[in-house]
Amino acid sequence: MTRITKNICLGMVCFSALVISGCVQTSMMYRGQQASPEHVVALQKGGPIAGTWETFDIIIQYEYIQEGAVLEIKGQTALGDSYQSIYTRLNFLDTYLLFLDQDARVLLTADLVSSFNYAIDNYFRFSKPFSRSFRLPSGTASFTFGYRGEVCEGRPRQCIFFHQFPWH
């Protein structure tokens, strides 16, 4: 069996598993969960408004403009320094934008940017730009970010999975 055929078969098996497991749509993920106040970014009309959202795992530098019910957001997602200096491979990193109501409860979750299979070394520091436009769900007062990813090192590979959704 050729490598391409193996990859196609593996992809079909993975896709079938997702369909059979009854995946939840991204937009419905975490609906109703309440974000911790320290992770919430209050929306301000107009702009551009710039900021940095940071955890141990990742740093998101962003700039947004809100005009009516439309949010335009751009920036970049980068791995935290500890991951960049210790690990040699980013298997994946999914970053989400979570729209919150006045009580910091999730109204809607949106895919912001996804990254797959990057080599990390002293010369290549991982960061991924994004630029998206969203229609704000009714009642949106603020937003926050969430993410999940995996980095690896060595042979055999030693991997660590990391994620954060900023709940109480």
C-alpha positions in Angstrom: 0.0 0.0 0.0 1.5 3.4 -1.0 1.9 6.2 1.5 -0.8 8.3 -0.2 -3.3 5.4 0.0 -2.5 4.9 3.7 -3.0 8.6 4.4 -6.3 8.5 2.5 -7.5 5.5 4.4 -6.4 7.0 7.7 -8.3 10.2 6.8 -11.5 8.3 6.0 -11.3 6.3 9.3 -10.8 9.6 11.3 -13.7 11.3 9.4 -16.0 8.3 10.0 -15.1 8.3 13.7 -16.1 12.0 13.9 -19.4 11.4 12.1 -20.3 8.4 14.2 -19.4 10.1 17.5 -21.9 12.9 16.8 -19.6 15.9 17.0 -20.9 19.1 18.5 -20.8 22.1 16.1 -18.1 24.6 17.0 -20.8 27.3 17.4 -22.5 25.4 20.2 -19.3 24.5 22.1 -19.3 25.8 25.7 -22.6 27.6 25.3 -23.8 28.9 28.7 -20.4 28.4 30.3 -19.2 31.5 32.3 -15.8 33.0 31.6 -13.5 34.1 34.5 -13.4 37.9 34.6 -9.6 38.2 34.1 -10.0 36.6 30.7 -12.8 38.8 29.4 -12.4 41.6 26.9 -15.2 44.1 27.0 -16.3 45.2 23.5 -15.9 48.9 22.6 -17.6 50.3 19.6 -15.4 51.8 16.9 -11.7 51.2 16.9 -9.3 49.9 16.0 -8.8 48.7 19.5 -5.6 46.6 20.2 -4.7 44.3 23.0 -2.9 41.2 24.1 -4.5 38.1 25.6 -2.0 35.8 27.2 -1.7 32.5 29.2 1.2 30.2 29.9 0.5 28.3 26.7 -0.2 31.0 24.1 -0.1 34.8 23.4 -2.8 36.3 21.2 -2.1 39.9 19.9 -5.3 41.3 18.4 -6.8 44.4 17.0 -10.5 44.8 16.4 -13.1 47.2 15.0 -16.8 46.9 16.0 -19.3 48.6 13.7 -22.8 47.8 14.6 -23.3 44.1 14.7 -20.0 43.3 12.9 -16.7 42.6 14.5 -13.6 42.6 12.4 -10.6 41.1 14.2 -7.0 40.5 13.1 -3.8 39.6 14.8 -1.6 36.6 15.5 -1.5 33.6 17.8 1.9 32.5 19.1 3.0 29.7 21.3 4.2 30.6 24.8 8.0 30.9 25.2 8.3 27.7 27.3 6.8 25.6 24.5 8.9 27.4 21.9 12.1 26.7 23.8 11.5 23.1 24.8 9.5 21.4 22.0 10.4 20.9 18.4 7.0 20.2 16.8 3.6 21.7 17.0 1.1 19.0 16.0 -1.9 21.3 16.0 -3.3 24.5 17.6 -6.9 25.4 17.3 -7.9 28.9 18.6 -11.4 30.0 19.2 -13.2 33.3 19.7 -16.0 33.1 22.3 -18.7 35.7 22.2 -20.0 36.5 25.7 -23.1 38.2 27.1 -23.2 40.7 29.9 -22.8 38.0 32.5 -19.7 36.6 30.6 -21.6 33.5 29.5 -20.8 32.0 26.1 -23.4 32.9 23.4 -21.4 31.5 20.5 -18.0 29.9 19.8 -16.3 30.6 16.5 -13.2 29.1 14.9 -10.5 31.8 14.8 -7.4 30.1 13.4 -6.1 26.5 13.2 -2.5 25.4 12.6 -1.1 21.9 11.9 2.3 20.2 11.8 4.9 23.0 12.3 8.6 22.5 13.1 9.8 24.7 15.9 13.5 25.5 16.4 15.8 28.4 17.4 15.3 30.0 14.0 11.6 29.4 13.5 9.4 30.8 16.3 5.8 29.7 15.7 3.1 32.4 15.2 0.0 32.3 13.0 -1.7 35.4 11.7 -5.5 35.7 11.5 -8.0 38.1 10.0 -11.7 37.4 10.4 -15.1 39.1 10.3 -18.0 38.0 12.4 -21.6 39.0 12.9 -22.1 39.5 16.6 -24.7 37.3 18.2 -27.5 39.4 19.8 -26.6 40.4 23.4 -22.8 40.2 22.9 -21.1 42.5 25.4 -17.6 41.0 25.4 -15.4 38.2 24.1 -12.6 35.9 25.2 -10.4 33.2 23.5 -10.1 29.5 24.0 -7.6 27.0 22.5 -6.4 23.5 22.4 -3.1 22.1 21.0 -0.4 19.6 21.1 3.4 19.9 21.0 6.0 17.1 20.8 9.8 16.6 21.4 12.3 13.8 20.7 12.3 10.3 19.4 10.2 8.5 20.3 8.0 11.5 20.5 7.0 12.8 23.9 3.9 14.9 23.4 2.0 17.2 25.7 -1.6 18.2 25.1 -2.7 21.7 26.3 -5.9 23.6 26.3 -7.8 26.3 28.0 -11.3 27.6 28.0 -11.4 30.3 30.6 -14.0 29.1 33.1 -14.4 29.9 36.8 
